[in-house]
Amino acid sequence: MPRKFCPWYNNQLGEKNTAVRFKGGLLFFIGMMLGVFPVFAQFPQGPPGGQQQPMQPGQQQQQQPRQEQEQDPDAPRRGLLDDSTKMVYGPKTSLYYYEKFMRFNKFEEIEIDTSLTGFHNYEPVADTWYKYQDLGNMGSAAKPVFYEAPRQIGRTSGFHAYDLYYNSPDSMKYFDTKSPYTQLEAFFGGGNRNKLDIGFARNITPNWNVGFNYGTLRVRKTLNPTRRDDNMVVNDSYSMHTNYTSENEKYFLMANFSRMRHVVNEQGGIIPPEIDSTSVYFTYEDSKVWLRNSRATDLRQDYHLYHQYEILKGWQAYHIFDKKKQEVRFFSNLNSTDAEFFNDNRFISSDTTLLHHNPDSTNNHNHFSEWRNEFGFKGDFGPIYYNAFVKLRFGRMASVFFEENNSFTELYLGGALRGDISEKWSFEAEGEYLIPDGYRIHGLFKSPFLDLSYTKALYRPTLMQERYNGNFFRWNNTYSSIGVDQAKGVIKVDVNNWQFRPNLTINRINNYIYFNEEMMPEQATGEAFMVMPGVNAHFVLAEKWHWQTEAVYTVITGGAADSFRIPNLFVNTRFFFDGPLFDENIYVQLGIEGRYRSDNFAEAYMPATQQFHLQNTFNVFAYPVVDAFLNFRISRTRVLFRYNHLNEGMMNQQGYFVTPGYTGLKGMLDVGISWSFFD
């Protein structure tokens, strides 16, 4: 469980050309680090031994009496010393936090996760409890099932199909470790769907921590693979991070570098039996698919820096710097049967020396880049937190098909206010204004019985929605900004071993931009109204039997209602045994998990543009999916076994679809293991 305290606010309470560019950027980042940290050396450094040190992440604000520590099993540092007075390291001595905790003066450090609940859902889509629609395989293109109000009201690239697999700067974990910490996780999905994650962090000094992460996906095709290593997805991702606090606790820095290269060998889905009578659904390895010689690549790279300095008591100045790029490519060999999948109006240049305009192949390339600087001040005045900032963003979208780059410059003004009325009562308000035609206002009220939030935003179209040139599609649009009003409410009921959370979300969206049946962007002329009542519940029976469930019912009305394809009913549920066995040497979770979506004309996927689009011919029928799982922990090692689609062959249908033309997993066994090392 997180432990809330604020150690730094005790007095305030507060690829060749691609490869060259990458290496140059990496040298820039390393140079920045080498340039910055000698400056750090000018701050006084205390001895790393047993002498008194300033308050650091992980320390308590007040020292508990020895007797109270011995009696309190949840004391943060209980168990650090064994009977021989030897230091014992573990999850309580390796803590992490996120940048937003420091940014908003609401600091907390979180213990390393050793829990078993949900551990079997190791794929990114499953980890969201299937609130994303993908193409039925790990690493494939994915989009949220429900509408999400964006936090970025300014320009974005518009290529978001692989966001779920990227460790972006705002999701980076920063560590406070009392010993070197290493985490290894290996997951072996049935059908050679494999995932590996490695994380390492350590303190160089009590005030300075460094670490890195590495992840890879090697996911074989579930539809018509021709060999053992016929992969659909190949992903290699890594990141480096560091955080530093000066001796006097006035200066604080967090920085990271992230990179991902995500390659997908597209398949285009199963050929419908109406087009090819020999094509049959739910044959999986023997399925006939549209594409065999087409490939999408998404390369992302980010440099991020956050640092702040305490000018006066209760007042800090801060600066945020971001430099990011995204290169999106799509290649297809049109001298193969893949040409049958695409439309006939291909753009062919008279200059046959240009690879990108070659009639025998498609090689589309879009390059998005962005620079961002934010300057602001913040602080605490008693129980009130305040913040004000100015932000400058500028960037571009470049393409070999463009006559000139699609560039933008954006200036923002913004601020935030938070009041902690008590430990359980608080309110928050934040907003930003994009000069001259964008804004976002968000408010949140929290109490022991009720949480309420409201968001109102006017956000810009993506660069891709307004301009795109390629072999298959071309458009040049001017769209109005999209408006959204979103209100949410949650009632909190806790009675003994019963936790009940009825909730309601109401959305109003106008000028929504979507991709229509012709796979082209279009702006709706009317409004869409969404009423979404739901419930989250957790029951505990006899202290060891758990039932968790969530359900959302969605009704969409208004002139733009058909621009959204959301199932009326969305349900997840899980029933499991959770408890120790064998004299408490093994902790076990054993149970079943089910999910259900009502039938709907779910959006289809066009790999050439990496966009989901409307369709009205393929009904993704309702089908309950049941998985069985066993999670257990021995000491600090967690192991999972999950059997997917346990009810295969038991239903009227032979299987299920997640996206038109793409079937969900057949029955197969997944295995995974996670090790944590603290020395």
C-alpha positions as CSV (number, residue, x, y, z in Angstrom):
1,M,0.0,0.0,0.0
2,P,1.3,3.5,-0.7
3,R,2.5,5.5,2.2
4,K,1.8,9.2,1.9
5,F,4.4,11.7,3.0
6,C,6.4,14.5,1.5
7,P,10.1,14.3,2.4
8,W,11.1,17.3,0.2
9,Y,8.4,19.5,1.6
10,N,8.8,19.1,5.4
11,N,9.0,22.8,5.7
12,Q,6.2,23.5,3.3
13,L,3.9,20.6,3.6
14,G,4.3,20.8,1.3
15,E,17.3,3.0,-37.6
16,K,20.9,4.3,-41.3
17,N,19.9,8.0,-41.1
18,T,17.6,7.0,-38.3
19,A,20.5,5.3,-36.5
20,V,22.7,8.3,-37.0
21,R,20.0,10.6,-35.6
22,F,19.3,8.3,-32.8
23,K,23.0,8.1,-31.8
24,G,23.3,11.8,-32.0
25,G,20.3,12.2,-29.8
26,L,21.6,9.7,-27.3
27,L,24.9,11.5,-27.1
28,F,23.0,14.7,-26.5
29,F,21.2,13.1,-23.6
30,I,24.3,11.6,-22.1
31,G,26.1,14.9,-22.6
32,M,23.3,16.7,-20.8
33,M,23.6,14.3,-17.9
34,L,27.3,14.6,-17.7
35,G,27.0,18.4,-17.9
36,V,24.4,18.6,-15.2
37,F,25.7,16.3,-12.6
38,P,29.1,18.0,-12.2
39,V,27.0,20.9,-11.1
40,F,25.4,18.7,-8.5
41,A,28.8,18.0,-7.1
42,Q,28.9,21.6,-6.0
43,F,26.2,20.9,-3.5
44,P,27.4,19.6,-0.2
45,Q,27.3,15.8,0.0
46,G,26.9,14.1,3.2
47,P,28.7,10.9,4.0
48,P,26.9,7.7,3.0
49,G,27.6,6.0,6.2
50,G,25.8,6.0,9.5
51,Q,26.0,9.8,10.1
52,Q,22.9,11.8,10.1
53,Q,21.5,12.5,6.6
54,P,18.9,14.9,5.4
55,M,15.4,13.6,4.8
56,Q,15.4,11.4,1.8
57,P,12.7,9.4,-0.1
58,G,11.7,6.5,2.0
59,Q,12.4,8.1,5.4
60,Q,9.7,8.9,7.9
61,Q,8.8,12.5,8.9
62,Q,8.8,11.5,12.5
63,Q,10.6,8.7,14.3
64,Q,8.2,6.2,15.9
65,P,9.1,5.0,19.4
66,R,10.8,1.6,19.4
67,Q,8.0,-0.1,21.2
68,E,5.4,1.2,18.8
69,Q,7.5,0.0,15.8
70,E,7.7,-3.5,17.3
71,Q,4.0,-3.6,17.8
72,D,3.0,-2.1,14.5
73,P,3.2,-4.8,11.7
74,D,2.7,-2.1,9.0
75,A,5.5,0.2,10.2
76,P,7.5,1.2,7.0
77,R,10.9,0.1,8.3
78,R,9.9,-2.9,10.4
79,G,12.0,-5.9,9.4
80,L,15.0,-4.0,8.0
81,L,17.2,-5.6,10.6
82,D,17.2,-9.3,11.3
83,D,18.2,-11.0,14.6
84,S,22.0,-10.6,13.7
85,T,21.5,-6.9,13.0
86,K,22.2,-7.5,9.3
87,M,20.3,-5.2,7.0
88,V,17.4,-7.0,5.3
89,Y,16.3,-5.5,2.0
90,G,13.0,-6.1,0.3
91,P,9.9,-4.4,-1.2
92,K,9.8,-1.9,1.7
93,T,13.3,-0.7,1.1
94,S,12.9,-0.1,-2.7
95,L,10.2,2.4,-3.3
96,Y,9.1,4.3,-6.4
97,Y,7.1,7.3,-7.4
98,Y,5.9,9.2,-10.4
99,E,6.7,12.7,-11.6
100,K,3.2,13.9,-11.0
101,F,3.6,13.3,-7.3
102,M,6.3,15.9,-7.1
103,R,4.9,18.1,-9.8
104,F,1.7,18.6,-7.8
105,N,3.2,18.6,-4.3
106,K,1.3,15.4,-3.4
107,F,4.2,13.1,-2.8
108,E,3.9,9.4,-2.0
109,E,6.3,6.5,-2.4
110,I,4.9,3.2,-3.4
111,E,6.3,-0.2,-2.4
112,I,7.3,-2.7,-5.1
113,D,4.2,-4.6,-6.2
114,T,4.2,-8.2,-5.0
115,S,0.5,-8.7,-5.2
116,L,-1.2,-11.5,-7.1
117,T,-4.5,-10.0,-8.1
118,G,-4.5,-9.5,-11.8
119,F,-1.0,-10.8,-12.2
120,H,-2.2,-13.3,-14.8
121,N,-3.3,-10.4,-17.0
122,Y,0.2,-9.7,-18.2
123,E,-0.6,-8.4,-21.7
124,P,-1.1,-4.6,-21.9
125,V,-4.7,-4.9,-23.1
126,A,-5.6,-7.5,-20.5
127,D,-3.9,-5.3,-17.9
128,T,-6.6,-2.7,-18.5
129,W,-9.1,-5.4,-17.9
130,Y,-9.9,-5.4,-21.6
131,K,-11.0,-1.8,-21.9
132,Y,-9.1,-1.7,-25.2
133,Q,-10.1,-3.2,-28.6
134,D,-7.2,-4.8,-30.4
135,L,-6.7,-7.3,-33.2
136,G,-6.7,-10.4,-31.1
137,N,-3.0,-10.7,-30.5
138,M,-0.5,-9.1,-28.1
139,G,1.2,-6.1,-29.5
140,S,-1.4,-5.4,-32.2
141,A,-3.1,-2.1,-32.9
142,A,-5.4,-1.1,-30.1
143,K,-7.9,1.7,-29.2
144,P,-10.0,2.4,-26.1
145,V,-13.4,0.8,-26.0
146,F,-14.9,3.9,-24.4
147,Y,-14.5,7.5,-25.4
148,E,-11.7,9.2,-23.5
149,A,-11.4,13.0,-23.1
150,P,-7.8,13.8,-24.1
151,R,-5.4,15.5,-21.7
152,Q,-3.4,17.0,-24.6
153,I,-5.6,19.7,-26.0
154,G,-3.0,20.8,-28.6
155,R,-1.7,19.0,-31.7
156,T,-0.7,15.4,-31.7
157,S,0.5,13.2,-34.5
158,G,-2.7,11.2,-34.7
159,F,-0.9,7.9,-34.8
160,H,-1.9,6.4,-31.5
161,A,-2.6,2.7,-32.4
162,Y,0.5,1.5,-30.4
163,D,0.4,4.0,-27.5
164,L,-0.4,1.1,-25.2
165,Y,3.0,-0.5,-25.6
166,Y,5.1,2.6,-25.0
167,N,6.7,3.6,-21.7
168,S,6.1,7.3,-22.1
169,P,7.8,9.9,-19.8
170,D,4.7,10.5,-17.7
171,S,4.5,6.7,-16.9
172,M,8.1,6.4,-15.9
173,K,8.9,5.1,-12.4
174,Y,11.5,6.9,-10.3
175,F,13.1,4.9,-7.5
176,D,14.4,5.4,-4.0
177,T,16.4,2.3,-3.3
178,K,18.4,1.3,-0.2
179,S,20.0,-1.5,-2.2
180,P,20.3,-2.4,-5.9
181,Y,16.9,-3.5,-7.1
182,T,16.4,-5.8,-10.2
183,Q,13.1,-7.1,-11.5
184,L,13.0,-9.8,-14.2
185,E,9.6,-10.8,-15.7
186,A,9.2,-13.4,-18.5
187,F,5.9,-14.4,-19.9
188,F,5.5,-17.3,-22.4
189,G,2.1,-17.2,-24.0
190,G,0.6,-20.1,-25.9
191,G,1.5,-20.1,-29.6
192,N,4.8,-18.3,-29.0
193,R,3.4,-15.0,-27.7
194,N,6.4,-14.0,-25.6
195,K,7.1,-10.9,-23.4
196,L,10.2,-10.1,-21.4
197,D,10.7,-7.1,-19.1
198,I,13.9,-6.2,-17.2
199,G,14.1,-3.3,-14.7
200,F,17.1,-2.1,-12.6
201,A,17.6,0.8,-10.2
202,R,20.1,1.7,-7.5
203,N,21.2,4.7,-5.5
204,I,24.6,6.1,-6.4
205,T,24.5,8.3,-3.3
206,P,21.7,8.7,-0.8
207,N,20.5,11.6,-3.0
208,W,21.0,10.2,-6.5
209,N,19.3,7.2,-8.1
210,V,19.7,5.8,-11.6
211,G,18.1,3.0,-13.5
212,F,17.0,1.5,-16.8
213,N,14.2,-0.6,-18.2
214,Y,14.2,-3.0,-21.2
215,G,11.3,-4.8,-22.7
216,T,10.7,-6.9,-25.7
217,L,7.8,-8.6,-27.5
218,R,8.1,-11.6,-29.8
219,V,4.6,-12.5,-30.8
220,R,3.9,-15.1,-33.4
221,K,0.9,-14.8,-35.7
222,T,-2.2,-16.5,-34.3
223,L,-3.7,-16.4,-37.8
224,N,-1.9,-18.5,-40.5
225,P,1.7,-18.6,-39.3
226,T,4.0,-20.4,-41.7
227,R,6.8,-21.2,-39.3
228,R,7.7,-21.1,-35.7
229,D,9.1,-17.6,-35.7
230,D,6.6,-16.1,-38.2
231,N,6.1,-13.1,-35.9
232,M,3.3,-10.7,-36.1
233,V,4.9,-8.3,-33.6
234,V,8.5,-7.5,-32.8
235,N,9.0,-4.8,-30.2
236,D,12.2,-3.6,-28.6
237,S,11.9,-0.9,-26.0
238,Y,14.2,0.6,-23.4
239,S,14.5,3.6,-21.2
240,M,16.9,5.2,-18.7
241,H,16.0,7.4,-15.8
242,T,17.6,9.3,-13.0
243,N,16.5,11.5,-10.0
244,Y,18.5,13.7,-7.8
245,T,18.0,15.8,-4.7
246,S,20.4,18.4,-3.4
247,E,21.8,18.1,0.2
248,N,19.7,21.0,1.4
249,E,16.6,19.6,-0.4
250,K,16.1,22.8,-2.3
251,Y,16.9,21.5,-5.8
252,F,15.3,18.3,-7.3
253,L,15.6,16.8,-10.7
254,M,14.1,13.9,-12.7
255,A,15.1,13.0,-16.2
256,N,14.6,10.1,-18.5
257,F,15.1,8.9,-22.1
258,S,12.7,6.4,-23.8
259,R,12.8,4.6,-27.1
260,M,10.5,2.0,-28.8
261,R,10.7,0.3,-32.1
262,H,7.4,-1.5,-32.8
263,V,7.2,-3.6,-36.0
264,V,4.0,-5.3,-37.0
265,N,3.7,-7.7,-39.9
266,E,0.1,-6.8,-40.9
267,Q,-2.4,-9.4,-41.9
268,G,-5.5,-7.4,-42.8
269,G,-7.8,-9.9,-41.1
270,I,-9.4,-13.1,-42.3
271,I,-10.7,-13.1,-45.9
272,P,-14.6,-13.3,-45.6
273,P,-16.2,-16.5,-46.9
274,E,-18.4,-14.3,-49.1
275,I,-15.3,-13.3,-51.1
276,D,-13.4,-16.6,-50.9
277,S,-15.6,-19.7,-50.4
278,T,-12.6,-21.7,-49.2
279,S,-12.0,-19.3,-46.3
280,V,-13.4,-20.4,-43.0
281,Y,-13.5,-18.5,-39.7
282,F,-12.1,-20.0,-36.5
283,T,-9.5,-22.2,-38.1
284,Y,-6.7,-20.0,-36.6
285,E,-3.4,-21.4,-38.0
286,D,-5.2,-22.5,-41.2
287,S,-7.0,-19.2,-41.7
288,K,-6.8,-17.3,-45.0
289,V,-5.6,-13.8,-44.5
290,W,-5.4,-10.7,-46.7
291,L,-1.8,-9.6,-46.2
292,R,1.5,-11.4,-46.1
293,N,3.9,-8.8,-47.4
294,S,3.0,-5.7,-45.6
295,R,4.6,-4.1,-42.5
296,A,4.0,-1.2,-40.2
297,T,6.7,0.4,-38.0
298,D,6.3,2.9,-35.2
299,L,9.5,4.3,-33.9
300,R,9.3,6.6,-30.8
301,Q,12.0,8.5,-28.9
302,D,11.6,10.9,-26.0
303,Y,14.0,13.1,-23.9
304,H,12.4,14.5,-20.8
305,L,13.6,16.7,-17.9
306,Y,11.8,18.0,-14.8
307,H,13.6,20.0,-12.2
308,Q,12.6,22.5,-9.5
309,Y,14.1,24.8,-7.0
310,E,12.7,26.1,-3.7
311,I,13.1,29.9,-3.8
312,L,11.3,30.7,-0.6
313,K,9.5,28.6,2.0
314,G,6.4,27.2,0.4
315,W,7.3,28.5,-3.1
316,Q,9.1,26.5,-5.8
317,A,9.9,27.3,-9.4
318,Y,10.1,24.5,-11.9
319,H,10.9,23.8,-15.6
320,I,9.9,20.9,-17.8
321,F,11.6,20.1,-21.1
322,D,10.5,17.5,-23.7
323,K,11.9,16.6,-27.1
324,K,10.1,13.8,-28.8
325,K,9.8,12.3,-32.2
326,Q,7.6,9.6,-33.8
327,E,8.4,8.0,-37.2
328,V,5.5,6.0,-38.7
329,R,6.1,3.8,-41.8
330,F,4.0,1.4,-43.8
331,F,5.4,-0.9,-46.5
332,S,3.5,-3.2,-48.8
333,N,4.7,-5.3,-51.8
334,L,2.1,-4.6,-54.4
335,N,3.5,-7.3,-56.7
336,S,1.9,-9.8,-54.4
337,T,-1.6,-10.7,-53.5
338,D,-1.5,-7.9,-50.9
339,A,-2.6,-5.5,-53.6
340,E,-6.1,-7.1,-53.6
341,F,-6.7,-5.7,-50.1
342,F,-6.2,-2.0,-51.0
343,N,-8.2,0.3,-53.1
344,D,-7.5,0.8,-56.8
345,N,-6.9,4.6,-56.8
346,R,-3.2,4.4,-55.8
347,F,-1.1,7.5,-56.3
348,I,1.7,6.7,-58.8
349,S,4.3,9.3,-59.5
350,S,5.7,9.8,-63.0
351,D,9.1,9.8,-61.4
352,T,9.8,6.1,-61.0
353,T,13.1,6.7,-59.3
354,L,11.3,7.6,-56.1
355,L,10.9,4.6,-54.0
356,H,7.9,6.1,-52.2
357,H,6.0,6.6,-55.5
358,N,6.9,3.2,-57.0
359,P,3.8,1.4,-58.5
360,D,5.2,-1.9,-57.4
361,S,5.2,-1.1,-53.7
362,T,4.0,1.3,-51.0
363,N,6.5,2.9,-48.6
364,N,4.6,5.6,-46.7
365,H,6.6,7.6,-44.1
366,N,5.4,10.3,-41.6
367,H,7.7,12.0,-39.2
368,F,6.3,13.9,-36.2
369,S,8.6,15.9,-33.9
370,E,7.9,18.2,-30.9
371,W,9.7,20.5,-28.5
372,R,8.1,21.6,-25.3
373,N,9.2,23.9,-22.5
374,E,7.1,24.7,-19.5
375,F,8.0,27.2,-16.8
376,G,6.0,27.7,-13.6
377,F,5.9,28.2,-9.9
378,K,4.0,26.3,-7.3
379,G,3.8,25.9,-3.5
380,D,1.7,25.2,-0.5
381,F,0.0,27.8,1.7
382,G,-1.3,25.8,4.7
383,P,-3.6,23.1,3.3
384,I,-3.9,24.9,-0.1
385,Y,-1.7,24.0,-3.1
386,Y,-1.3,26.5,-5.9
387,N,0.4,26.5,-9.3
388,A,0.7,28.7,-12.4
389,F,2.6,28.1,-15.6
390,V,3.3,29.1,-19.2
391,K,4.0,26.4,-21.8
392,L,5.4,26.7,-25.3
393,R,5.1,23.8,-27.8
394,F,6.2,23.7,-31.4
395,G,6.6,20.9,-33.8
396,R,5.8,19.5,-37.2
397,M,4.6,16.6,-39.3
398,A,6.9,15.8,-42.3
399,S,6.3,13.4,-45.2
400,V,7.9,12.7,-48.5
401,F,4.5,13.3,-50.0
402,F,4.2,16.8,-48.5
403,E,5.1,19.9,-50.5
404,E,5.9,21.6,-47.2
405,N,5.9,20.4,-43.6
406,N,2.7,20.7,-41.5
407,S,4.0,22.8,-38.6
408,F,2.5,24.3,-35.4
409,T,3.4,26.6,-32.6
410,E,1.3,26.7,-29.4
411,L,1.3,28.9,-26.3
412,Y,-0.5,27.9,-23.1
413,L,-1.3,29.5,-19.8
414,G,-2.5,27.4,-16.9
415,G,-2.7,26.7,-13.3
416,A,-4.0,24.5,-10.5
417,L,-5.5,24.8,-7.0
418,R,-6.0,22.0,-4.4
419,G,-7.4,22.1,-1.0
420,D,-7.0,19.3,1.6
421,I,-9.9,19.9,3.9
422,S,-9.0,16.8,5.9
423,E,-7.4,13.5,5.3
424,K,-10.5,12.2,3.5
425,W,-12.0,15.5,2.2
426,S,-10.4,17.4,-0.6
427,F,-11.0,19.3,-3.8
428,E,-8.9,20.0,-6.9
429,A,-9.2,22.4,-9.8
430,E,-6.8,22.8,-12.8
431,G,-7.0,24.4,-16.2
432,E,-5.0,25.6,-19.2
433,Y,-5.8,27.9,-22.1
434,L,-4.3,27.3,-25.5
435,I,-4.2,30.7,-27.1
436,P,-6.4,31.4,-28.9
437,D,-8.8,28.5,-29.4
438,G,-8.3,25.7,-26.9
439,Y,-8.8,25.0,-23.3
440,R,-9.2,22.4,-20.6
441,I,-10.9,22.8,-17.2
442,H,-11.0,19.9,-14.7
443,G,-12.4,19.8,-11.2
444,L,-12.5,17.0,-8.6
445,F,-14.2,16.7,-5.3
446,K,-13.4,13.7,-3.0
447,S,-15.1,12.6,0.2
448,P,-15.6,9.4,2.2
449,F,-18.9,8.8,0.5
450,L,-18.8,10.5,-2.9
451,D,-16.4,11.5,-5.6
452,L,-17.4,14.0,-8.3
453,S,-15.4,15.3,-11.3
454,Y,-16.1,17.5,-14.2
455,T,-14.1,18.2,-17.3
456,K,-14.7,20.7,-20.0
457,A,-12.3,20.9,-23.0
458,L,-11.9,22.3,-26.5
459,Y,-9.1,20.4,-28.2
460,R,-7.4,20.6,-31.6
461,P,-7.7,18.0,-34.4
462,T,-4.6,15.8,-34.9
463,L,-2.2,16.6,-37.7
464,M,-2.9,13.3,-39.3
465,Q,-6.7,14.0,-39.4
466,E,-6.1,17.3,-41.3
467,R,-3.4,16.3,-43.7
468,Y,-2.3,13.0,-45.1
469,N,-0.7,11.9,-48.4
470,G,0.1,8.3,-49.2
471,N,-0.2,5.7,-51.9
472,F,-3.8,4.7,-50.9
473,F,-5.3,7.8,-49.2
474,R,-4.9,11.5,-49.6
475,W,-6.7,14.4,-47.9
476,N,-6.2,18.0,-46.9
477,N,-8.8,19.2,-44.4
478,T,-9.5,22.2,-42.2
479,Y,-11.5,21.1,-39.1
480,S,-13.0,22.9,-36.1
481,S,-11.8,22.1,-32.6
482,I,-13.6,19.3,-30.8
483,G,-15.6,20.1,-27.7
484,V,-16.3,17.8,-24.7
485,D,-18.2,18.1,-21.4
486,Q,-17.7,15.1,-19.1
487,A,-19.2,14.6,-15.7
488,K,-18.5,11.6,-13.4
489,G,-19.8,10.5,-10.1
490,V,-19.0,7.6,-7.8
491,I,-20.9,6.6,-4.6
492,K,-18.7,4.7,-2.2
493,V,-20.3,2.1,0.0
494,D,-18.1,0.0,2.3
495,V,-19.9,-2.5,4.6
496,N,-17.8,-5.1,6.4
497,N,-16.4,-7.3,3.6
498,W,-18.4,-5.7,0.9
499,Q,-17.2,-2.8,-1.3
500,F,-19.8,-1.3,-3.7
501,R,-19.2,1.6,-6.1
502,P,-22.1,2.6,-8.3
503,N,-21.1,5.2,-10.8
504,L,-22.3,7.4,-13.6
505,T,-20.5,9.1,-16.5
506,I,-22.2,11.6,-18.8
507,N,-20.4,12.8,-22.0
508,R,-21.4,15.5,-24.5
509,I,-19.1,15.7,-27.5
510,N,-19.5,18.1,-30.4
511,N,-17.6,18.4,-33.7
512,Y,-16.2,14.9,-33.2
513,I,-13.7,13.8,-35.8
514,Y,-13.8,10.1,-36.8
515,F,-12.8,7.8,-39.7
516,N,-15.9,6.9,-41.8
517,E,-16.8,3.8,-43.8
518,E,-14.5,5.0,-46.7
519,M,-11.7,5.1,-44.1
520,M,-11.4,8.9,-44.5
521,P,-11.6,11.4,-41.7
522,E,-14.9,13.2,-41.2
523,Q,-16.2,15.8,-38.7
524,A,-19.6,15.2,-37.3
525,T,-22.0,18.1,-37.6
526,G,-24.1,17.3,-34.5
527,E,-23.6,16.4,-30.9
528,A,-23.3,13.0,-29.2
529,F,-24.7,12.4,-25.7
530,M,-23.5,9.4,-23.7
531,V,-25.1,8.2,-20.5
532,M,-23.0,5.5,-18.9
533,P,-24.2,4.1,-15.6
534,G,-22.0,1.4,-14.1
535,V,-20.9,-0.4,-11.0
536,N,-17.7,-1.8,-9.4
537,A,-18.0,-4.3,-6.6
538,H,-15.8,-6.5,-4.5
539,F,-17.1,-9.1,-2.1
540,V,-15.0,-11.2,0.3
541,L,-16.5,-14.4,1.7
542,A,-15.0,-16.2,4.6
543,E,-11.9,-14.0,4.2
544,K,-10.4,-16.1,1.4
545,W,-13.0,-16.1,-1.4
546,H,-13.3,-13.0,-3.6
547,W,-15.7,-11.8,-6.2
548,Q,-14.8,-8.7,-8.2
549,T,-17.0,-7.4,-10.9
550,E,-17.5,-4.3,-13.0
551,A,-20.2,-3.4,-15.5
552,V,-20.9,-0.4,-17.7
553,Y,-24.1,0.2,-19.7
554,T,-23.9,2.8,-22.5
555,V,-26.6,4.7,-24.2
556,I,-25.6,7.2,-27.0
557,T,-28.1,9.7,-28.5
558,G,-27.8,12.8,-30.6
559,G,-27.0,13.6,-34.2
560,A,-23.5,12.3,-34.0
561,A,-24.4,9.1,-32.1
562,D,-23.4,6.9,-35.1
563,S,-19.9,8.3,-35.0
564,F,-19.2,6.1,-31.9
565,R,-19.3,2.3,-31.8
566,I,-19.4,1.3,-28.1
567,P,-21.1,-1.9,-26.9
568,N,-24.2,-1.3,-24.9
569,L,-23.1,-3.7,-22.2
570,F,-19.6,-4.2,-21.0
571,V,-18.9,-6.7,-18.1
572,N,-15.8,-8.1,-16.4
573,T,-16.0,-10.4,-13.5
574,R,-13.5,-12.5,-11.5
575,F,-14.1,-15.2,-8.8
576,F,-11.1,-16.6,-6.9
577,F,-9.6,-18.2,-3.8
578,D,-6.9,-16.0,-2.2
579,G,-4.9,-17.2,0.8
580,P,-1.8,-18.9,2.1
581,L,-1.1,-22.7,1.9
582,F,1.5,-25.1,3.3
583,D,2.1,-23.3,6.6
584,E,2.0,-19.9,4.8
585,N,5.0,-20.7,2.6
586,I,3.0,-20.2,-0.6
587,Y,0.4,-17.6,-1.3
588,V,-2.1,-18.7,-3.9
589,Q,-4.8,-17.2,-6.1
590,L,-6.9,-19.8,-8.0
591,G,-10.0,-18.8,-9.9
592,I,-11.9,-18.0,-13.1
593,E,-12.3,-14.7,-15.0
594,G,-15.0,-13.8,-17.5
595,R,-15.7,-10.9,-19.8
596,Y,-18.6,-10.0,-22.1
597,R,-19.4,-7.3,-24.6
598,S,-22.8,-7.0,-26.3
599,D,-22.9,-7.3,-30.0
600,N,-22.1,-4.2,-32.1
601,F,-20.7,-3.1,-35.4
602,A,-17.2,-2.5,-33.9
603,E,-14.8,-0.3,-35.8
604,A,-12.6,-2.1,-38.4
605,Y,-8.8,-1.4,-38.8
606,M,-6.9,-0.1,-41.9
607,P,-3.2,-0.9,-41.5
608,A,-2.1,1.5,-44.2
609,T,-3.1,4.5,-42.1
610,Q,-3.0,2.8,-38.7
611,Q,-6.5,4.0,-38.0
612,F,-9.7,2.3,-36.8
613,H,-12.8,3.3,-38.9
614,L,-16.5,2.8,-39.0
615,Q,-18.2,-0.1,-40.8
616,N,-21.7,-1.3,-41.0
617,T,-21.5,-4.9,-42.3
618,F,-19.7,-7.0,-39.7
619,N,-21.4,-7.5,-36.4
620,V,-19.0,-8.5,-33.7
621,F,-21.5,-10.7,-31.9
622,A,-21.8,-11.0,-28.2
623,Y,-19.8,-13.8,-26.7
624,P,-18.8,-14.5,-23.1
625,V,-15.1,-15.4,-22.7
626,V,-13.9,-17.4,-19.7
627,D,-10.3,-17.8,-18.6
628,A,-9.0,-19.9,-15.7
629,F,-5.9,-18.8,-13.7
630,L,-3.5,-19.8,-11.0
631,N,-1.2,-17.2,-9.5
632,F,1.1,-18.1,-6.6
633,R,4.0,-16.5,-4.8
634,I,6.9,-18.2,-3.0
635,S,9.0,-15.6,-1.1
636,R,9.6,-12.8,-3.7
637,T,8.9,-14.9,-6.8
638,R,5.5,-14.8,-8.5
639,V,4.3,-17.4,-11.0
640,L,1.2,-17.5,-13.2
641,F,-0.7,-20.1,-15.2
642,R,-3.6,-19.0,-17.3
643,Y,-5.7,-21.0,-19.7
644,N,-7.3,-18.8,-22.3
645,H,-10.8,-19.3,-23.6
646,L,-11.8,-22.1,-21.3
647,N,-15.3,-22.2,-22.8
648,E,-14.1,-22.9,-26.3
649,G,-16.4,-25.4,-28.0
650,M,-19.0,-25.0,-25.4
651,M,-21.0,-22.2,-27.1
652,N,-23.2,-21.9,-30.1
653,Q,-20.4,-20.1,-31.9
654,Q,-17.1,-21.7,-32.6
655,G,-15.2,-18.7,-31.3
656,Y,-15.4,-14.9,-31.0
657,F,-14.2,-11.7,-32.7
658,V,-12.6,-8.7,-31.1
659,T,-12.4,-6.6,-34.3
660,P,-14.0,-7.3,-37.7
661,G,-12.0,-10.0,-39.4
662,Y,-9.8,-10.7,-36.3
663,T,-10.7,-13.6,-34.0
664,G,-9.9,-13.7,-30.3
665,L,-7.5,-16.3,-28.8
666,K,-8.4,-20.0,-29.0
667,G,-7.9,-22.2,-26.0
668,M,-4.2,-22.1,-25.0
669,L,-2.0,-22.0,-21.9
670,D,0.1,-19.1,-20.8
671,V,2.9,-19.2,-18.2
672,G,4.8,-16.4,-16.6
673,I,7.3,-15.7,-13.8
674,S,8.5,-12.6,-12.0
675,W,11.6,-12.4,-9.9
676,S,12.5,-9.4,-7.7
677,F,16.1,-9.0,-6.3
678,F,17.0,-6.5,-3.7
679,D,20.7,-6.9,-3.3
